[in-house]
Amino acid sequence: MQKKVKLIQLIYCIHSLLYVVLELIHILIYYKIFWYSNLSKNVFYMEIFIFIGFIAIPIILMILLFTLTLNRKLFETFHLLSKILFIIYFFNGFLISLVMCNNSLSLSSFFYYCPYNFENNDIPKIFEKFQINNDEEIKKRCNYRRCFINNEYLNNNHFIYNFICNFNDKDKMIECSSMMENEQKISDELIEYVNYCYSYTEMYNCQRKNNFIIYNIPYNYKCPNKLDIYKSIIASFFIIFIEELFSSIPWIIEYYSFYELILSLSITINNINQINNLSLKETNNTSIINEGNNENDNIENIEREPTETIIFENNNNSNNNITINNIYNNDILSIKSNIINNKNYTQNKIKLNQINESKNQLINNPNKDPISIINFNIKSKEQKK
C-alpha cells in the first residue's frame, strides 16, 4: 500500500512538471501568435493565470499525502477530487480550444481583407512624415502588408478598385501585376509613398471588385502574413489535440490509482476479516480440545483396574443398562488413552462412534442379547485390525 502511495506522489510530481512546461508554452503562444481580436487575447491571458492554479494543485495534493494519515476515507476523498478536477480541467481546456479555433478561423478570413482597409491620409502617420532615418525601420514599415487605393471605376455594374500594394495578392478574385513608376499613373498622394518604399519592396498594381470586408483598424496596424496563419493553426492544433489529450492523462492515472488503492484496501480488509473468522474458529476448536485435554488429564489420573467378568441376566433391564455402561466405559477409556498417546485420531474417533452406536442399540433394544452385540463389536474390531 505504501509503495502505491509513493507511486502516486511521484505521479503528482511529474504532473506538476508537465504543467510547468505547458504553462511556458502558453506564454509563448500568447506572445508569438497573431490575435484577431482583443477578446480572444484577453481570455487566453486569463487562462495563463488559471493554469498556474492547475500547476499548484498536484503539488498541494502531494504534500497532503505526505502529512495526512493514510486511510480509506482519505483515498476516497482524493479519488473523488481527481474526478472533479479532471472535469474542471477538461471543461476549461474545451473553452480555450474554442477560443483558439475561433481565432484561427477568423484570422484566415481577416488575412485577405486586412491590407485593403488603410486610407491614403494614413501614409504620413505611418512613416512619420517620411522623416525616419533608420533603414531597418523604413524597410520593416514598407514591408508591412498594406494597400492604398489609387483609383476606382465602374465596370459592368461593378466597382473596380485599383490598389497600389507592396505584395502580390494571389487571391482568385484579385489581379495583380508588377508596376513601374513610369508605366502606371499614380495619384499625387501615393507618389511620395511609392518613391519612399520602392527601394525596400516591390510594388504591385492590384485590381479587385467590391467584394471585400471593411474593418476598423488603426493606421499603424500590422496585418497578419502567412506565417502568422501557420503559427495560429499549429497553436490551435496543439491546444485542441495534444495539450487536451496529454494534460488530461495525469488526472486519469491518479483517479484509477486511488481506485486501485481503495479496491486493494477493501480486499485486504475482507481477507483480514476472513482470517479473524478462521482464528475465531480455531480458538473455539482449541477451547474444545483444551477441554478434551482436561478430560484426558482426568482419564490419565484414573487408576486402571483389571477387567471384571460380568454375567448378564436378560430379565433385568436396569441391571443390563448398568453393566453395558461399565463395559462401554472401559472401551471408551481405552480409545481415549490411545488419543492421548498420539495414535490415529480418526480411527479412534470411528471406534468411539461405533461403541456409542452399539450402546444406543442395546439400550433401545433391551430384549436383545447384550453379549451378542458386544461380541459383534469385538469381531468388527478384529477384522479392521
N, C-alpha and C positions, 0 to 999 in steps of 0.2 A: 504494500500500500504506500509506504514511504517513497519507494522508487518511482511509482506512478505520479505522486505529488511533485517530486523533484523534476520529473519529465515535464509536467505542466508548467512549473516555474520556468524551465528552460524555454518552453514554447512562448510564454509571456515575454521573455527577454527578446527572443527572435522577432516576436510580433511587434514590439516597440521599435526595434532597429529597422524593420521593414517599413514601418510608418514614418520613421525619420527620413528614410530615403525618398519615400513618396512625397513627403512634405517639401523636400528640396526640389523635386520635380515640379510640384505645384507652383512653387515660387518662380521657377524657371519659365514655366508656361505663362504665368501671369505677365512677366516682363517681356517675353520674346514673341508671343503670337499677336496678331492684329485683332483688336476688338472692334466689332462692328458698332456696338452700342455701349454707352456708359453703364446701362443697367446690367448687361451681362458681365461686364468688367467688375462692377461693384459686388455682384453676387459671388463671383469667383474669389474676390478679395476676402469676403466674409468666410468663404469656405476654407481659406488658409488658416484662419484662427479656429474654426470648428475642428479642423483636422489636428490641431495641436492638442485638443481635448482627447481625441482618439489615440494620440501617442501616449498621453498621461494615464489613461485608463488601464492598459495592461501592466504598467509599472506599479500602479496602486494595488491592483489585484495580486500581483506577485508579492508585494510587501505584506499584504494581509495574510497570504498563505504562509509566510514566514513567522508571523506574530500570533495569529489566532490559533486556538485549539482545534485540531482537526477532528471532525466528527461528521456523521451522516448529514445532519441538518446544514452544516456549512457547505458540504459538497452539493446538496440540493439547491442551496441559495446561489452558488456560483454557476451551477448548471442552468438555472432559470435566467440568471443575469447574462450569461453568454448568449442565450437565445434572444433576449430583449435587445442587447447591444448589436447583435448581428442584424436584427430587423431595422433598428435605427440607422445603422451604418449603410445598409443596403438602400433604404429609402433616401438617405442623404446622397449617396452615390448616384441614385436614379435621377434626382433633381439636377445634380451637377452635370450628368450626362446629357440631360435635356438642354441645359444652358450651352454646353459645348457644341451639341449638334445644331442648335438654332444659330449659334454664331457662325459655324462653318457654312450652313446653307445660305444665310443672309449675306455673308461675305462673298460667296461665289457670284451672287447677283450684283452686289454692290461694286465688285471688281470692274465690271464692264461699264457701269454708268458714272462712277465717281469722277473720272477725269473731265467729263463734259459739263461739270457743274461749277466751273470757275468763270468769273466775269472779267472782262478786259480791264476794268478800272482797278482790279486787284493786283495787276502786274507791278506797279511801282511799290506797293506794300511788300509784295513777295521778295523783291530784290533790293529793298531798302533804297529805292530811287537810284538803283544801279551804282551805288557807292561802295559796294563790297570789294575789299582788296585781296581777300584770301581766295586763291584759285580753287582750293579744295572745297570751300564753302560754295563758291559760284557753281562748280561742277555738280555738287550734290543737289543744289536747288534747281539747276537747269535740267537735271535728270529725273526729278520727281514727275510722275505721270500726270501731265496736265494738257488740256486742250483749250484753246481760246477761239471763239468764233470769229471768222474772217468776214463772211457774208452769208446771206441766205436768199433763196429764191423759190418761187412756186413752179412746180413741175407736175403736170397731170394730177392736179388737186392735192398734191403732197408738197409740204415744205421740205426743201433740201437745204441742209445746213453744211456749210463749208467751214471746217475747223483747221487750225494750224496746231499740230500735235508734235510732241517730242518723242513719240514712239509709233510703231507700226501696228495699228489695231487690226487684228486678223479676224474680227467678227464677220460672220457671213453677211450681215446687214450693212456693213461699212466697207467703203472702198478707199484705200489709202495708197498714196504714191509719194515717192520721194520728191521733194521740191528743191528748186534752186531759187535763190532770191530774185534773180533776173528773169525767171521763167514764169513766175506767178505773181499776180498783183496782190499786194498785201496792204491791208488797211494801215493808215498812218499810225494808229495807236499800237500796232503789232510790229512795226518795222524795228523799233528800238529793242524790243524783246528778242526778235529773231537774230538781230546782229549781236546782241549780248551773249546769247547761248549757242550761237552757230558753231563755235569752235569746240564746244564741250559735248554736244549731242547732235544727232541728225534730226532734221525736221521733216515732217510729212504733212501732206495735204490730204485730209480725210473728209469724205462726204457721207452723210447719213441722213435718214429720213427722221421725221418727228416721232420716233418710237422709243425714246429714252426717258428714264425716270429722273425727275428733278429732286435733288437732295439739298438741304440747307446746311452747307458746310462752310467753315471759315476760310479765309484767304490763304492761310498758312497750313492748310490741311495736307497731310501726306496720304495719298491714295494707296491702297494695297497693290502689291505686284504679285506675280505668280508664285514667288517663293513664300509670300505670306499665306497664300491659299494652301499650298502644300503643308506648311507648318501647322496651320489650323486643322487640316484634315488629319494629320498624324497625331496631334494632340487630342483631338476628339476620339480617334480610334483607341488611343492609349487609355483615356479616361473611361470610355464606354466598355471596352472589352478587357484589356489587360489589367488595369487597376481594379476594376469592379470584380474581376474574377479572382486574382491573386490576393488582393487585400481582404477578401471575404473568407478565404481558406483558413486563416488562423482562428477566426471565431468558430467556424465549423469544427475544426480539430479540437478546440477547447471544450466545445459543447459535448462532443462524443467522448472526450477523455473523462469528463466528470460523470457522464452517463455510465461509462465502464467502471469508474470508481464506486458509484452507488450500487451498481449491479454486483460487483465483486464483494462489496461490503454486505449486501443482502445475502449472498451465497455463503459468506463466511459466518454470518450470524446464524443462518439456518444450520450450517454444519456444527457450530458450537452448541446450538440447541439439541441437535441430534446426539452429539457427544455427551451432553449433560443428561439427556434421557437415558442413554446407554449406561452412563456412570451411575445414574439413579437405580436402574435395574440391577446393575452389578452389585451396588451397595445393598439392595434388598436381598439379592441372592446370597451375598456374603453374610448378611444377618441370619438368613435361614441356615446357611452352612455352619455359621458360628454356633447357632442354637443346636444344630445337629452335633457339632463337635462337643458341646457341653454334655449332650446326651451320651456321646461316645465316651467322654471322660467318666461319666457316671457308670457307663457299662463296663469300662475298664476297671473301675473300683469294685464292681460286683464280684464277689467271690465265686469262682467256678466250682460247682459241686457235681459229683458223679450222677449220671443219668439214672433215674429210677425206673423200674419196670412198673407199668401201670396196667391194671386189669379193668376193662370196661364192662359195664352192665348196660344192656340196651334198654332196660326198663326205666332207668332213672335219667331223664333228660338233663336235669340240672347238674348232676354229677358229671355227665358226659361233657357238658359245656366247660366245666371247671377243668376237667382232665385235658380236654382239647386245647384249652388256653395254655395249660402248662407245657404241653408238647410243642405247640407252635411258638411259644415264647422262647423255648430253648433253641429252635431253628432260627428265630429272628436274632437272638443273641449271637449265634454263630455267624450269621451273614453280616451283621453289623461289625463284628470283630474283624471279618475279612476286609470290610471297607476301611476300617482304621488302619489295617496293615497294608493299605495302598494296593489292594488287589483289584481285579477288574470290577469297576464300579457298575458298569452297565449290566453284566451278568448277575451280579449280586442283587441289583435292583429288580431284575426279572424274577429271580428266585423269591425275593421278598413279596412281590406281587402274586406269585403263584401260591405262596403259603397263605397269604390273606384271602385269596380266592377260594382255596380249599377250605379254609376256616369258615368262610361265609357259606360254602356249600354244606358243610357239616352242621353248622348252626341252623341254617334254613331247612335242613332235612334231618331232623333229629332222629327219625326212624331208620335212617340209613346206617349201615355198619361203619363206625368211625375208623376201625382198624383197616378196612379195605381202602378207604380214602387215603389214609396215611401211607399204606403200602404202595398205592398207586403213585403217590408223590415221590416216594423213595425210589421206585423204579424209574420214574421220569428223570430224577437227578442223576441216577447211574448211567442212563442212556446218553444224557447230554455230556457227561464226563467222557 
